[in-house]
Amino acid sequence: MSHVYKHIELTGSSTEGIEDAIQQALSRAHRTLHDMRWFEVTDTRGHIEDGKVGHWQVTIKVGFTLEE
């Protein structure tokens, strides 16, 4: 069986950390995208507030199976 995948780019943010930023992006995308299969972190950055990390921003590519 063959599959065709499409991928999109998402950016999640979190004050808690990198993993939470990824989960925020995936949780939101899950509401409208079906059959998500994989993700790849492509960029990690953060926002500085008062000399400390204010929040993390993580950009991911997400692959999902196209429906028949």
Phi, psi and omega in degrees: 000133178258153177231151172242131182246148171243148175231148179232167178246133180231152172233121176254154177228154181199144172276348185274324181158180184295312181298321178293324177297319177297314181297324177299315180296315181293319180297318179292317181295328182299336179295329184237343179257140179245154175062037174295136187241326184206163171218157179223126177285124181250340181201141176227130178210173180213167178250133183259130176229122179054040177077009180230165177292118177277314173198157178264148173232124182234125178261132181229151166265135179239128178256138177221155181280134176284140179288151179287000000 
